[in-house]
């Protein structure tokens, strides 16, 4: 992590978060998470991801630049969400995000089984979780490790991610476990009807089980853990997503097939629809080489 990013996370964003919401988010976009060569490197990595999927974009540099800028601007606003999370109340949530239909989640819960809320690294996803928490849903979460055992994280990023998890948990009020932990609390919770969120497009090199799905004209490789957990616990799966629409967010929860294998495949289909609509909102372009190949699954 660069000095500039450490200063942004440690000083600039905490100060800017105290401004009224409109000014805070505008300032976050203006300041950004990167500057100089770091910003060039971030946008180049994303640009390379776009070109792997859509090589014809090489003939349209302005569009590539626009998508790269929108990507980094979105992540800056997502970071501001974290710094403002402890100030959220129901009124603030309603001014920031529209969540019109949660019937798929409510109905899945009413069946008396646990629910796996399948999401992805797409847009400002924690805001949908915060909105659901404000509506009364109690949600547990499975995340990557953010302690010192994750040597890939710089200390400043580790502190930021720990704060992110702590503040979100105050709103969604569920349990939290990390990849590599004993998953018994999740299995037990789902078996007794709890809701747990899992990010389907998370990547770790040592995932032991992989599934492949058609995606963006190629093949997306994801962990098969969600399918296995659903099959073992009898939990239903629903898909959750949030999109930036101008200055507001729109969140929704979509029903998925009851069969675990079909449910996970359908969730990938929902993600593909979202990515095709607004590609710059998907976080994972910079790690595309690890999770996507150009050959279509047969």
C-alpha angles and dihedrals in degrees: 000000000000126000089247093056092046090054092048094051095038101041120359101050095044090053095043091049089069091066121093109282097258093051093041094056093042090051092047090054091048095047095039128184096271139036137184116357092354090061091047091050093048094050092043091055091051092044090054089053092052091049093051090059098032108025090170088072088077087084092058108057094166091058091048090050091048093052091047091051093047090051095054092041091053092051090050090055090046088055090051088053088063094051092048096042095098090055095056122118131166093271093051091048091053090052092051106038139028115212105173104166127036094152093117091059095041093048093048089053092047089060086071096242131110120267129221108207101209112205137158139216090276128138119316094335098168089065091065089050090049091050091050090048090053088052090059102262113139109213131188121201141211114207141164117274115276100179128095091282088075098077092180091073120085113224094252092051090046091055091047094050092047089052090048092054094043094051094045092050090056087063103037094036097203134126122277130212132170133227106270093033123110103278094207094109089057094046091046093046094050091047089057096046106270126148118237127182120218126180104227096199096054113130132211122163092225098054101137099207127046136187125196126215136179107259134165092344092309138058127289118205117210137166114271090214095103092056092047093049092048092049093049097046101033089235121160120234126223128176122234127194140165128200133193110238108181109300093343137068126231118203131185142171119221129200119244131198115278094235108090095224094047090043094056091046090051091049089055088050090053091050091050090052091052094046093050090051096050110005095179091066094066110093098202102076090102092059097038092122090066099049108026137053128188095233112095116237112254 
